[in-house]
Amino acid sequence: MSKLLKLREALVANKPNYPLNYAIPEMFNLFGHSSLSILNNGEHLVNPYDFLVDLIDQVLLKHYESHEVASLSQLKEAKIAKKHMGGDWILKSTVYSMMIRTSTTWDHDRNGYVDENNIYHLKETGTFIKTLALLPLLDKMGVDAIYLLPISKFSLKNKKGELGSPYGVSNFFELDPSLADPMVGEALSLDDQFQALVEAAHTLGMRVMIDIIPRTNATESDLIIDHPDWFYWIKSSDLAVYNPPYVDEINDRTVSPTMKYMPTVYKSKKVLEHIRRFQFDPKTQNKELWAKLKKEYARKGGSILELVDKHFGLTIAPAFSDHINDIQPPWTDVTFFRMYLDHPIETSKFLEDKNVAPYILFDTIKSNLYPGHKPNKELWDTLANIIPHYQKTYGIDGARIDMGHALPKELVNQIIKTAREVDPDFAFIAEELNVDNAKFARGLGYNMIIGNGFSMQPHIWEGKLHHFYYKSVDLDCAVFACGETHDTPRLAARDGGQNLSKFLTVMNMFMPNGVPFINSGQEVYERQPMNTGIDPRPNELYMLPADDPFYMKLALFDKFALHYLNHMHNDIPDNLARVKPIRKKYINVITDKKNYIPISFLEGYNPVGFAYEAKDEVLIIVGNANPFDAQHVKIDLRPIRKRFDLNQNEGRILYAMHESGPRMFYEFDENQNPYFFMGAGEVKILVLQKNKSK
Amino acid sequence: MSKLLKLREALVANKPNYPLNYAIPEMFNLFGHSSLSILNNGEHLVNPYDFLVDLIDQVLLKHYESHEVASLSQLKEAKIAKKHMGGDWILKSTVYSMMIRTSTTWDHDRNGYVDENNIYHLKETGTFIKTLALLPLLDKMGVDAIYLLPISKFSLKNKKGELGSPYGVSNFFELDPSLADPMVGEALSLDDQFQALVEAAHTLGMRVMIDIIPRTNATESDLIIDHPDWFYWIKSSDLAVYNPPYVDEINDRTVSPTMKYMPTVYKSKKVLEHIRRFQFDPKTQNKELWAKLKKEYARKGGSILELVDKHFGLTIAPAFSDHINDIQPPWTDVTFFRMYLDHPIETSKFLEDKNVAPYILFDTIKSNLYPGHKPNKELWDTLANIIPHYQKTYGIDGARIDMGHALPKELVNQIIKTAREVDPDFAFIAEELNVDNAKFARGLGYNMIIGNGFSMQPHIWEGKLHHFYYKSVDLDCAVFACGETHDTPRLAARDGGQNLSKFLTVMNMFMPNGVPFINSGQEVYERQPMNTGIDPRPNELYMLPADDPFYMKLALFDKFALHYLNHMHNDIPDNLARVKPIRKKYINVITDKKNYIPISFLEGYNPVGFAYEAKDEVLIIVGNANPFDAQHVKIDLRPIRKRFDLNQNEGRILYAMHESGPRMFYEFDENQNPYFFMGAGEVKILVLQKNKSK
């Protein structure tokens, strides 16, 4: 039975027969549910059960067809031509990145706290079910692919922040119980709930992608009990002194672990000390004791790590950065999998004693560069089966592979091949920030790489935006056209603020060889980053006023509600709604590199623009990359006019950020070059007709 | 049975078994009920049933003794010495003036509106029951007499504002149903509910006074059906042209209707036209038709006025100001009672036709100045029985008589005598603003008059505050020591703002021959007046920001919640809490005129102060009447030192607005005059010890 219908049934059945005083931000109610009250601050008071039922009826069941669990690709594009790589639908998508736990967090009972169990015993952090409320907003903005940060069960051992990081996965094959919604009670299993969300997205033509994390795992992992040998171990008593060894002999800070450094690394006293700390896994050390421990665990449950500590004095060694002399502290909540059952082929020669216990070091981390002879096949099979589980159980459409760059090439191949056997049109995104590896990634079967947009786009004054916009077209696979991610500062909190954010968000919809990517919260000018992982300023944690309830909170670890009540919250969504039909009309033009035409300017400081050849016209997107000042901009049309016979003195403006609707356009100079006055950070889109005679 | 216990029972029984998301301002929870949540804005989330039960248990039942319904005076001071006037307890009281409907208004469900029936089917305007929550605040401030604006049933015909004015009474012997609280359901009648409030106040030693309105009545009054001859009538078709006649022949505007003007008045063409409009009452016109109408009314109910209009084409003549050529428009919702059944003795001689129908005119309004031969005894008896009804049913302790100055002296005597027969210690306040009439009012049996404090105190720069503070001691009865009333601008919205308000509120606690009077809202620096009746500025209606939910609203007519969340809301209550024990200790000293000693100053611009002789010491209260600037102040102690042998060079500061606690004081100049630095609007209280030797 359709999980959406089952959800509807559960909501009707579970609706309490007393009044609920329950608030949601206006942004959750874009489909026009008739609220009990609309508050001046932008909150709507609704009965959440009625609200969701209305959403299902009015929005989701309108174009509803019931299907078996399947990806949208399998439903719509079952036949993939053999010579084309499956999954390339991602190249025409607009991606919205979100964390289920965060994006629908709200203080629904307005008691001043985000409760996990509020006055109505409902959950105020995000859930799969509550995420349905965001779909009309995403649809309005033209989003057709939802990319979910990890949703698998994660460990709360040594958790970061108030809630812990979802990157510390402890069980790949279970969803995290925190994402369950008490509104549906026992009527829908957690699996059902996620399935209902995927089904809901699919009815709106939106694909759903997940983030899988095959390289690391929680130190408190469900896999330990059956596979202690897949992990690295140290004495529990050494945990306090355990650290990434700092190689004084290498003067550089934070260098990649290329082979030239390895002799030095293996001679370093600190490294040798570090390696000596590692111990053989408990099962290898004492089979009988391990069997006894397993029985105790089966009987009593509890923390497996505590049990191993009690019986063996051992614990899992935490992970750390794969870069030498990186100053990041160890990642206390996660560890690495042992990708090979022996030491690395190339570096084991530096080991005095070849029989040392398996150890974590820059080379063993970078198992793609430093393979061993004996792949950990059983582990690899497990990892390769994660995605098929999500495909078969929930019908997901694609995945990003976290730290794929540190996985053996053969394992990546296996993961991609296994998934594409289930769904030939399954999309893969490589966590590859280095655009030099675009071709290699595409060769591995990835449809696209993440790229470095988020670190290039905001740095307009250093020329990085122009470099990124104009050079990415030469890459062998697409990158994300994005100015922020869950790891970076927020655009609205950068120099240029809201103008910068709106400018980039609109412009990115038309970037050649770019896949538009919106980071949840970006659309409401959220200022607080979700994490301070990449490019943080010294004050990155303090982007909110000190009296904000989420001051100093990071969504990746803490309870965090996006600032949906920002008085400008409609600004970006409204602008995206206006460019959505334009992007849709020209999607095949924009996403085919051969239509791209570079443009140059005759007037204006640092404007930026793209042109595309369409059938009967040329589409031009121009942006004033200065988020502070308005300026005059004139496009140099001569090179384009040389190629096409274009209408001399009229065009049509399809969109201008500061105008209300399309209009004809007649401002051309004596050389037939169009000129505009452009507001700070303004984007304009115009089309010039080709003359029919030719 | 005690209504308080009955109330407690009803609250326990009626408490719903589901969660309530119900907000109250912090000011309602001064007794420390443990809230479900405390919000950053100062609201507390509580279950209102638990909250009230806790209030009853923790605050009200602590010193509880059960009594028959009775005034506090009857309970505590049964024996009033015959030569003393009863009711003089008011002279030692601190009065809090409030309107039940307004002072506990709150948007409890926070849906953005003050609902009469909110999400929980509870009332968000004020009720008798909710008023219990204010008692701890009043107690904290030292209030021991609550003066209630009218609570009788009023007419909604031609109502002013959203809710209508409680001054348009339609039935003296019923409470207004809007003050009933749905929390108690049917368990307590509306009478029970008011009785519970009076009982609650009495347990805290607070007296309760009401406002009675014997001169005017709603045009749609419950009395019409039985007593059409108590009212003035005109043709319904004349209502549109009906107006107070403007006497062009008198050049002055707004003059009192003294005898010297009356010949002119009665010659005026407009007046004659006005008099001719009046008609005999319908019953007098046609007894049979009236009998038929009565039957129809008994059967169908509905609007009595509409019925009279249908059958007789008559309607009640609206009231207007008793001043000649007052520019106030007619008071469309009320009319006057016919105090005499014949025309005025003194002015009827001007009537050409003595048989004209009874008419409203300046002389018939001012029936104390212009009596007839035939008092309307039946009406007088009815009016004199209002207070005994409230005494016997609810146990009230005193009353103000609205427009008493326009009542026949004999009627006032009758009203006061009848009430004092029930309770010899019943207090009466005259609505007498003219202090020249103080002696006359006292002669009538009033304990005090309102006086003109509210129009004198704020006008410091015109010398009126000093005049009021220093001259009122000579009056033959006490006046209210107050800077605002429900009819005037708010002190916090006057020039001088919060400093002015705090200064006067504290200073008034020690004014000679003054009874401290706090106008509900004054203690939280409310800026919006309740009515624009007296002394309004042109922008009086606009004291709130345009985005305030109560912008342009007047509590007397509209839904209005006081701004209890004002971030300074604790400022005045905290200061009053500090002076409360001082006032209490010296109450007999302060309220006995013979202890009062005027003081003068040697330094400082416009300081103000009072001194009182106590047994072993002299109490001095000094105020910097400048709410904008701090200044040095030196008291001229020489005249006082001549009378008393005071300690030369030390005193004790009991209270200083900007100091945390009492301290010794040694700042005296070479002539033994004390000097201080006083903040803007600061008040200091000090005592100087008399030397024991003498």
Boltz contact constraints between the chains, C-beta under 6 A:
constraints:
  - contact:
      token1: [A, 18]
      token2: [B, 18]
      max_distance: 6.0
  - contact:
      token1: [A, 19]
      token2: [B, 119]
      max_distance: 6.0
  - contact:
      token1: [A, 19]
      token2: [B, 120]
      max_distance: 6.0
  - contact:
      token1: [A, 21]
      token2: [B, 21]
      max_distance: 6.0
  - contact:
      token1: [A, 21]
      token2: [B, 109]
      max_distance: 6.0
  - contact:
      token1: [A, 21]
      token2: [B, 119]
      max_distance: 6.0
  - contact:
      token1: [A, 37]
      token2: [B, 111]
      max_distance: 6.0
  - contact:
      token1: [A, 37]
      token2: [B, 112]
      max_distance: 6.0
  - contact:
      token1: [A, 39]
      token2: [B, 112]
      max_distance: 6.0
  - contact:
      token1: [A, 40]
      token2: [B, 112]
      max_distance: 6.0
  - contact:
      token1: [A, 45]
      token2: [B, 111]
      max_distance: 6.0
  - contact:
      token1: [A, 109]
      token2: [B, 21]
      max_distance: 6.0
  - contact:
      token1: [A, 111]
      token2: [B, 37]
      max_distance: 6.0
  - contact:
      token1: [A, 111]
      token2: [B, 45]
      max_distance: 6.0
  - contact:
      token1: [A, 112]
      token2: [B, 37]
      max_distance: 6.0
  - contact:
      token1: [A, 112]
      token2: [B, 39]
      max_distance: 6.0
  - contact:
      token1: [A, 119]
      token2: [B, 19]
      max_distance: 6.0
  - contact:
      token1: [A, 119]
      token2: [B, 21]
      max_distance: 6.0
  - contact:
      token1: [A, 120]
      token2: [B, 19]
      max_distance: 6.0
